[in-house]
């Protein structure tokens, strides 16, 4: 049997022909390309193997003669693999944005109370910071006077003693006399004149009191 007849019996139809013959299978949606003037003696065998892969029919059955009295290629079509069906597409309804639910009178009252509480809290923190700054100013003035003006510091030991005395005075002033509970005496690393050293720092809540520079810091840096 000729190669063209085998291809037609497999359900392919010639679509166009130029340098190559283009066959299409309507049911499988497959395309078979065959050279119009094959130069290789294996062209027929290769085309038959490709046809077998596209249709799923064995080569032995492809080259078998059609059954007499039956429609052309009917016994071949029954063996063709059924292409899988696409899964049904689930249509998700679009969620329409809903208007925000208006607040109840109780919720508005609670929100106003929270806003007032936050304002009062910020004012209280501001007053506390002012009190701490006043105590820090006194310790800073004492430290600067003793360190640089009075001439009482002559050696490294006296300088360290002055640091400790100033830090402890500030610590007890804040904790005992001013009534702050969350107070801690810490060691901080500082850079002075390109030299790294350690000095005491008093932490009060979220603030750090630097008697050496006379400032209240919000961070440890």
Residue frames relative to the residue before (quaternion, step in Angstrom):
aa qw qx qy qz dx dy dz
X 1.0000 0.0000 0.0000 0.0000 0.00 0.00 0.00
X 0.4856 -0.6742 0.4750 0.2900 3.58 -0.99 0.81
X 0.6293 -0.5678 0.3894 0.3604 3.52 -1.27 0.62
X 0.6319 0.5347 -0.3429 0.4441 3.62 0.97 -0.78
X 0.6592 0.5064 -0.3124 0.4598 3.59 0.98 -0.82
X 0.6266 0.5319 -0.3361 0.4599 3.58 1.05 -0.76
X 0.6558 0.5087 -0.3119 0.4624 3.56 0.96 -0.87
X 0.6658 0.4909 -0.3103 0.4684 3.59 0.96 -0.85
X 0.6461 0.5222 -0.3239 0.4527 3.59 0.98 -0.76
X 0.6525 0.5064 -0.3112 0.4701 3.58 1.18 -0.54
X 0.6403 -0.5665 0.3195 0.4087 3.59 1.24 0.06
X 0.5507 0.6028 -0.4043 0.4121 3.61 1.24 0.10
X 0.1633 -0.7660 0.6165 0.0804 3.53 -1.16 0.69
X 0.4949 -0.6676 0.4775 0.2854 3.53 -1.02 0.87
X 0.2415 -0.7924 0.5501 0.1055 3.56 -0.67 1.16
X 0.7726 -0.1654 0.1368 0.5974 3.59 0.85 -0.92
X 0.1469 -0.7880 0.5955 0.0525 3.53 -1.25 0.45
X 0.1381 0.7479 -0.6430 0.0904 3.50 -0.93 0.97
X 0.7872 -0.0206 0.0453 0.6147 3.58 -0.10 -1.22
X 0.7666 0.1815 -0.1089 0.6062 3.54 1.26 -0.53
X 0.3885 -0.6736 0.5747 0.2548 3.52 -1.26 0.47
X 0.1682 -0.7896 0.5875 0.0552 3.53 -0.74 1.12
X 0.0734 -0.7923 0.6057 0.0007 3.57 -0.61 1.22
X 0.1399 -0.7767 0.6115 0.0575 3.56 -1.12 0.77
X 0.2296 -0.7326 0.6245 0.1432 3.53 -1.17 0.73
X 0.3901 -0.7687 0.4570 0.2192 3.57 -0.44 1.22
X 0.7204 0.4536 -0.2640 0.4535 3.61 0.89 -0.85
X 0.7400 0.3990 -0.2270 0.4915 3.58 0.93 -0.88
X 0.3447 -0.7485 0.4978 0.2705 3.58 1.14 -0.50
X 0.4766 0.6730 -0.4313 0.3660 3.59 1.20 0.49
X 0.2473 -0.7523 0.5965 0.1309 3.59 -1.24 0.56
X 0.1166 -0.7767 0.6180 0.0356 3.55 -0.99 0.94
X 0.1350 -0.7914 0.5951 0.0361 3.57 -0.80 1.08
X 0.0060 -0.7898 0.6107 -0.0565 3.56 -0.79 1.13
X 0.4787 -0.6691 0.4850 0.2965 3.57 -0.93 0.88
X 0.4819 -0.6779 0.4745 0.2884 3.59 -0.95 0.88
X 0.7762 0.1386 -0.0730 0.6107 3.61 1.07 -0.76
X 0.1389 -0.8266 0.5399 0.0767 3.61 0.22 1.22
X 0.2585 -0.7800 0.5569 0.1212 3.55 -0.99 0.93
X 0.6746 0.4586 -0.2817 0.5052 3.58 1.26 -0.30
X 0.4659 -0.6857 0.4785 0.2895 3.60 -0.93 0.85
X 0.6489 0.5073 -0.3206 0.4678 3.58 1.28 -0.28
X 0.3739 0.7563 -0.4780 0.2447 3.59 1.24 0.04
X 0.6653 0.5155 -0.3110 0.4415 3.58 0.88 -0.89
X 0.6734 0.4879 -0.2978 0.4688 3.58 0.93 -0.91
X 0.6512 0.5120 -0.3171 0.4618 3.58 1.01 -0.81
X 0.6478 0.5095 -0.3183 0.4684 3.58 0.99 -0.82
X 0.6411 0.5249 -0.3196 0.4597 3.58 1.02 -0.82
X 0.6520 0.5052 -0.3118 0.4716 3.60 1.03 -0.81
X 0.6496 0.5042 -0.3148 0.4741 3.59 0.99 -0.80
X 0.6370 0.5250 -0.3226 0.4631 3.57 1.05 -0.80
X 0.6363 0.5285 -0.3232 0.4598 3.57 1.04 -0.75
X 0.6606 0.5026 -0.3125 0.4619 3.58 1.01 -0.80
X 0.6742 0.5074 -0.3021 0.4435 3.58 0.97 -0.80
X 0.7735 0.3618 -0.1871 0.4855 3.58 0.94 -0.84
X 0.4037 -0.7102 0.4845 0.3128 3.58 1.15 -0.51
X 0.5471 0.5911 -0.4030 0.4345 3.62 1.24 0.27
X 0.5060 -0.6521 0.4694 0.3137 3.56 -0.96 0.81
X 0.6005 -0.5840 0.4089 0.3621 3.55 -1.17 0.65
X 0.6144 0.5606 -0.3524 0.4291 3.58 1.05 -0.69
X 0.6912 0.4567 -0.2825 0.4836 3.56 1.05 -0.79
X 0.5978 0.5747 -0.3677 0.4209 3.59 1.12 -0.55
X 0.7499 0.3951 -0.2210 0.4824 3.57 0.94 -0.87
X 0.4758 0.6557 -0.4549 0.3697 3.63 1.29 0.00
X 0.5214 -0.6371 0.4560 0.3380 3.67 -1.01 0.67
X 0.5548 -0.6235 0.4301 0.3441 3.60 -1.05 0.66
X 0.5710 -0.5961 0.4427 0.3502 3.56 -1.19 0.60
X 0.4523 -0.6976 0.4866 0.2683 3.58 -0.84 1.01
X 0.7965 0.2851 -0.2420 0.4751 3.54 -0.99 0.90
X 0.6465 0.4898 -0.3336 0.4804 3.59 1.19 -0.29
X 0.6136 -0.5379 0.4066 0.4108 3.52 -1.15 0.33
X 0.6291 -0.5741 0.3766 0.3644 3.49 -1.13 0.72
X 0.8610 0.0514 -0.0938 0.4972 3.55 -0.87 1.13
X 0.3534 0.7586 -0.4939 0.2362 3.63 1.20 0.28
X 0.6898 0.4749 -0.2931 0.4612 3.57 0.97 -0.86
X 0.6133 0.5313 -0.3609 0.4598 3.60 1.20 -0.27
X 0.6504 0.5467 -0.3258 0.4147 3.55 0.93 -0.88
X 0.6136 0.5725 -0.3550 0.4119 3.59 1.06 -0.69
X 0.7064 0.4569 -0.2633 0.4722 3.57 1.14 -0.62
X 0.4792 0.6809 -0.4440 0.3311 3.57 1.24 -0.09
X 0.4834 -0.6586 0.4806 0.3188 3.60 -0.98 0.73
X 0.4189 -0.6971 0.5279 0.2449 3.50 -1.05 0.85
X 0.4120 -0.7123 0.4962 0.2770 3.60 -0.66 0.99
X 0.5196 -0.6507 0.4441 0.3307 3.61 -0.95 0.80
X 0.4263 -0.6915 0.5254 0.2531 3.50 -1.10 0.74
X 0.5189 -0.6313 0.4802 0.3187 3.50 -1.11 0.72
X 0.5061 -0.6412 0.4691 0.3355 3.60 -0.96 0.77
X 0.5731 -0.5994 0.4202 0.3683 3.57 -1.06 0.64
X 0.4138 -0.7084 0.5231 0.2310 3.51 -1.01 0.88
X 0.2836 -0.7639 0.5594 0.1518 3.52 -0.74 1.11
X 0.2200 -0.7822 0.5739 0.1023 3.55 -0.63 1.09
X 0.1738 -0.7876 0.5871 0.0699 3.53 -0.53 1.22
X 0.4056 -0.7195 0.4957 0.2685 3.60 -0.64 0.98
X 0.4899 -0.6691 0.4806 0.2852 3.52 -0.99 0.86
X 0.3599 -0.7352 0.5383 0.2005 3.51 -0.85 1.05
X 0.2910 -0.7677 0.5502 0.1524 3.52 -0.62 1.10
X 0.4791 -0.6724 0.4714 0.3101 3.59 -0.87 0.90
X 0.2798 -0.7682 0.5592 0.1376 3.50 -0.93 0.95
X 0.5424 -0.6155 0.4643 0.3336 3.51 -1.11 0.64
X 0.5482 -0.6217 0.4328 0.3544 3.61 -0.99 0.74
X 0.4888 -0.6651 0.4851 0.2888 3.50 -1.04 0.83
X 0.4396 -0.7012 0.4824 0.2870 3.59 -0.71 0.93
X 0.5206 -0.6535 0.4552 0.3076 3.55 -1.07 0.78
X 0.4744 -0.6481 0.5200 0.2906 3.49 -1.18 0.64
X 0.6589 -0.4994 0.3611 0.4312 3.61 -1.17 0.30
X 0.6378 0.5257 -0.3349 0.4525 3.59 1.04 -0.72
X 0.6550 0.5031 -0.3129 0.4689 3.59 1.02 -0.80
X 0.6461 0.5083 -0.3297 0.4642 3.61 0.97 -0.75
X 0.6413 0.5203 -0.3200 0.4642 3.55 1.04 -0.76
X 0.6518 0.5057 -0.3107 0.4720 3.58 1.01 -0.84
X 0.6506 0.5121 -0.3218 0.4592 3.61 0.97 -0.83
X 0.6508 0.5050 -0.3221 0.4666 3.60 0.95 -0.79
X 0.6443 0.5199 -0.3221 0.4592 3.56 1.05 -0.79
X 0.6540 0.5061 -0.3136 0.4667 3.61 1.02 -0.78
X 0.6320 0.5172 -0.3382 0.4676 3.59 1.03 -0.74
X 0.6510 0.5042 -0.3132 0.4732 3.58 0.97 -0.81
X 0.6336 0.5291 -0.3254 0.4612 3.58 1.02 -0.81
X 0.6580 0.5027 -0.3167 0.4626 3.61 0.95 -0.83
X 0.6324 0.5192 -0.3384 0.4647 3.60 1.00 -0.74
X 0.6614 0.5023 -0.3024 0.4677 3.58 0.95 -0.89
X 0.6375 0.5329 -0.3298 0.4482 3.58 1.04 -0.79
X 0.6597 0.4994 -0.3114 0.4674 3.57 0.94 -0.87
X 0.6417 0.5113 -0.3298 0.4669 3.61 1.00 -0.75
X 0.6440 0.5185 -0.3218 0.4614 3.58 1.02 -0.81
X 0.6469 0.5076 -0.3188 0.4715 3.59 0.97 -0.82
X 0.6377 0.5300 -0.3318 0.4498 3.57 1.01 -0.74
X 0.6558 0.4981 -0.3094 0.4755 3.60 0.99 -0.82
X 0.6433 0.5183 -0.3263 0.4594 3.58 1.00 -0.81
X 0.6528 0.5083 -0.3209 0.4609 3.58 0.98 -0.80
X 0.6303 0.5255 -0.3397 0.4595 3.59 0.99 -0.70
X 0.6457 0.5095 -0.3212 0.4695 3.60 0.98 -0.80
X 0.6614 0.4968 -0.3073 0.4703 3.57 0.97 -0.85
X 0.6407 0.5219 -0.3325 0.4545 3.58 0.99 -0.76
X 0.6325 0.5292 -0.3361 0.4549 3.61 1.03 -0.75
X 0.6665 0.4767 -0.3034 0.4863 3.60 0.95 -0.86
X 0.6462 0.5228 -0.3199 0.4547 3.57 1.01 -0.76
X 0.6189 0.5490 -0.3503 0.4391 3.60 1.01 -0.73
X 0.6546 0.5142 -0.3198 0.4525 3.59 0.97 -0.84
X 0.6710 0.4829 -0.2968 0.4780 3.57 0.97 -0.86
X 0.6348 0.5297 -0.3315 0.4545 3.58 1.01 -0.73
X 0.6548 0.5008 -0.3143 0.4708 3.58 0.93 -0.86
X 0.6387 0.5145 -0.3282 0.4687 3.59 0.99 -0.80
X 0.6701 0.5040 -0.3085 0.4492 3.58 0.87 -0.92
X 0.6778 0.4883 -0.3054 0.4571 3.61 0.83 -0.91
X 0.6502 0.5189 -0.3240 0.4506 3.57 0.98 -0.83
X 0.7067 0.4567 -0.2700 0.4681 3.58 0.86 -0.94
X 0.6887 0.4998 -0.2883 0.4389 3.58 1.01 -0.77
X 0.8496 0.2071 -0.0582 0.4815 3.57 0.75 -0.99
X 0.7601 0.4213 -0.2174 0.4444 3.63 1.05 -0.60
X 0.7199 0.4701 -0.2739 0.4309 3.58 0.89 -0.86
X 0.3724 -0.7397 0.4833 0.2838 3.56 1.15 -0.54
X 0.4327 0.7208 -0.4502 0.3009 3.58 1.24 0.34
X 0.6810 0.4562 -0.2849 0.4970 3.60 1.16 -0.46
X 0.0167 -0.8318 0.5533 -0.0404 3.58 -0.62 1.15
X 0.7987 0.1698 -0.0890 0.5704 3.62 1.15 -0.40
X 0.7159 -0.4570 0.3232 0.4174 3.52 -1.38 0.17
X 0.6366 0.5348 -0.3376 0.4413 3.60 0.94 -0.78
X 0.6650 0.4886 -0.3077 0.4737 3.59 0.94 -0.85
X 0.6190 0.5357 -0.3439 0.4600 3.60 1.09 -0.69
X 0.6637 0.4887 -0.3048 0.4772 3.61 0.94 -0.85
X 0.6362 0.5220 -0.3351 0.4588 3.59 0.99 -0.78
X 0.6419 0.5185 -0.3282 0.4597 3.60 1.01 -0.75
X 0.6184 0.5322 -0.3384 0.4689 3.59 1.03 -0.77
X 0.6878 0.4820 -0.2910 0.4582 3.58 0.82 -0.98
X 0.6539 0.5193 -0.3189 0.4484 3.59 0.93 -0.85
X 0.6691 0.4974 -0.3042 0.4609 3.59 0.93 -0.88
X 0.6690 0.5007 -0.3042 0.4573 3.59 0.91 -0.91
X 0.6701 0.4899 -0.3078 0.4650 3.60 0.93 -0.86
X 0.6259 0.5306 -0.3413 0.4586 3.59 1.01 -0.73
X 0.6669 0.4865 -0.2988 0.4788 3.58 0.96 -0.85
X 0.6274 0.5485 -0.3319 0.4419 3.58 1.01 -0.81
X 0.7270 0.4220 -0.2566 0.4771 3.62 0.76 -1.00
X 0.6001 0.5525 -0.3692 0.4454 3.60 1.09 -0.57
X 0.6905 0.4647 -0.2811 0.4778 3.58 0.95 -0.85
X 0.7363 0.4461 -0.2444 0.4462 3.57 0.86 -0.94
X 0.7701 0.3705 -0.2002 0.4791 3.58 0.79 -1.00
X 0.7815 0.3630 -0.2013 0.4658 3.59 0.65 -1.04
X 0.7465 0.3915 -0.2293 0.4866 3.63 0.99 -0.76
X 0.4718 -0.7364 0.3987 0.2760 3.61 1.24 -0.17
X 0.4190 0.6769 -0.5019 0.3381 3.64 1.13 0.41
X 0.3142 -0.7811 0.5170 0.1543 3.58 -0.90 0.95
X 0.7246 0.3947 -0.2370 0.5129 3.60 0.92 -0.86
X 0.2773 0.7530 -0.5287 0.2767 3.57 0.37 1.32
X 0.0191 0.7991 -0.5976 0.0623 3.56 -0.98 0.89
X 0.2978 -0.7249 0.5965 0.1731 3.54 -1.11 0.81
X 0.0395 -0.8294 0.5549 -0.0506 3.55 -0.54 1.22
X 0.3792 -0.6696 0.5820 0.2627 3.55 -1.37 0.28
X 0.1014 -0.8053 0.5838 0.0191 3.57 -0.77 1.08
X 0.3714 -0.7048 0.5623 0.2217 3.53 -1.16 0.74
X 0.0376 -0.8133 0.5797 -0.0333 3.56 -0.72 1.10
X 0.2890 -0.7245 0.6002 0.1771 3.53 -1.31 0.47
X 0.0692 0.7915 -0.5971 0.1102 3.57 -0.50 1.24
X 0.8408 -0.0666 -0.0022 0.5372 3.56 -0.68 1.18
X 0.6834 -0.5136 0.2614 0.4482 3.55 0.94 1.04
X 0.6171 0.5043 -0.3527 0.4904 3.58 1.22 0.41
X 0.3136 -0.7517 0.5558 0.1663 3.56 -0.87 1.02
X 0.0933 0.7922 -0.5965 0.0884 3.55 -0.85 1.00
X 0.4068 -0.6877 0.5448 0.2544 3.56 -1.34 -0.02
X 0.0093 0.7714 -0.6360 0.0169 3.55 -1.03 0.88
X 0.5338 -0.6103 0.4601 0.3617 3.63 -1.14 0.47
X 0.0772 -0.7594 0.6454 0.0289 3.53 -1.18 0.71
X 0.2920 -0.7510 0.5685 0.1657 3.58 -0.97 0.87
X 0.1710 -0.7702 0.6081 0.0876 3.58 -0.80 1.06
X 0.0285 -0.7721 0.6347 -0.0157 3.54 -0.93 1.01
X 0.8129 -0.1071 0.0310 0.5717 3.58 -0.26 1.25
X 0.7944 -0.2390 0.2075 0.5184 3.56 -0.62 -1.16
X 0.6270 0.5361 -0.3319 0.4576 3.60 1.28 0.15
X 0.2224 -0.7485 0.6135 0.1175 3.52 -1.27 0.56
X 0.2388 -0.8056 0.5348 0.0893 3.57 -0.58 1.24
X 0.1119 -0.7959 0.5949 0.0118 3.56 -0.56 1.22
X 0.2097 -0.8058 0.5437 0.1053 3.59 -0.15 1.28
X 0.5886 0.5856 -0.3700 0.4167 3.59 1.14 -0.55
X 0.7728 0.2941 -0.1640 0.5380 3.60 0.95 -0.89
X 0.4112 -0.7394 0.4492 0.2872 3.57 1.26 -0.26
X 0.5920 0.5713 -0.3639 0.4368 3.61 1.08 0.63
X 0.3404 -0.6830 0.6066 0.2226 3.53 -1.33 0.56
X 0.1468 -0.8149 0.5593 0.0407 3.58 -0.54 1.17
X 0.3978 -0.7100 0.5340 0.2292 3.55 -1.18 0.69
X 0.7512 0.2588 -0.1690 0.5832 3.61 1.23 -0.30
X 0.6143 -0.5653 0.4122 0.3648 3.53 -1.31 0.18
X 0.6057 0.5713 -0.3702 0.4119 3.62 1.16 -0.26
